[in-house]
Amino acid sequence: MTEMWDQWKKGFYAWENATAAYMEDVLKNPAVLGPSGHLLSGAMKARAQGAEALAKFWGGWGLPTKRDQERSLHALNQIQSKLLDLEERLADLEETRNGNERDGA
């Protein structure tokens, strides 16, 4: 049984290597690269236009768009970071104050 499995693996690896070499040659071919690049560019432009249309649709309803939500989330993160910094500074000041009171200052 293991011999059959080993033969199958050898055949698969041979097929994989041959296919990889063939695909590498095909994908380096300028006749394939040019149209593929144009197709990818078109798909990206269509995606951008779809996202813009979706943002306008939600904005038309008065709802926040993805960009609005990201901006709000960024502002909240900044506020939270500043609040944590202030809490740490306050804790340090309280610790210093408590240490001075214990020392009799």
N, C-alpha and C positions, 0 to 999 in steps of 0.2 A: 504494500500500500504506500509506504514512504517513497519507494522508487517511482511510482506513478506521480506522486505529488512533486517530487524533485524534477521530473521531466516536464511537468506542467509549468513549474516555476521558471525553468530554463527557457521554455518556449515563450512564456509571458515576458520575461526580461529581454529576450531577443526582439520580440515584437515592439516592446516599449522603446528600446534603443533605436530601432529602425524608424519608428514613428516620430520620435523626438528629433532625430536628425533630419527627416523629411520636412517636418513642420518648421524647424529652424530655417531651412533653406527657403521654404515658401514664404515665411513671414519676413525674411530679409529682402525679398523680391520687391523692387520699386513698383511693379505693376499691381502688387497687393497693398503695399504701404500707402500709396497715394489715395486710392479710393477709400481705404479704411480710415485714413486720417480725415478725409472729407465727411465720411459718415459719422465719425466720432464728434467732429466739430458741429455738425448739424444736430446731433442728438443733444449736445451740451447747450446749444442755443435754444432748442425746443424746451429743454428742461428749465432753463432760466426764464423763458417766456411764460411757461406754465406756473412757475413759482411766483412770478410777478402778477399774473392774472389772479392767482389764488389770494395773494396779499391784498390786491385791490378789491376782490370780492368780500373778504372778511372786513377790510377797512370800510367798505361801503355800508356794511351792517353796523358799523361802530364798534366792532370787536377788535381787540389787539391782534396785530399780526405777529408772526414769528420774530421778526426784528424787534418789535415793540416789547415782546416778552423777554427777549434776550437782553435788551437794554435795561429793563426793570430788574431782571435777575442780577445783572452786573451791579446795578446801583445798590440792591439789597446786600450783595456780597461785600461791597465796599463798606456799607454801614455796619454790617456785622463784624467785619474785621476791625474797624475803628472802635466799636463797642468793646470787643474783646481786649484790645490794647488798653483802653481806658480802665476796664475792670482790673487788668493786671497791674497797671500803675497805681490804682486805688488800693489794691491789696498790698503792694509794696510800701506805700505811704502808711497804711494802717500798721503794718508789721514794724516799720521804723518807729512810728509813734508809740506803739506798745512796748518796744524795746527801750525807748528813752524813758518811759514812765517807770518801767521796772528798775532802771538804773538810777532813778531818783533825780532825773534832770528836770 
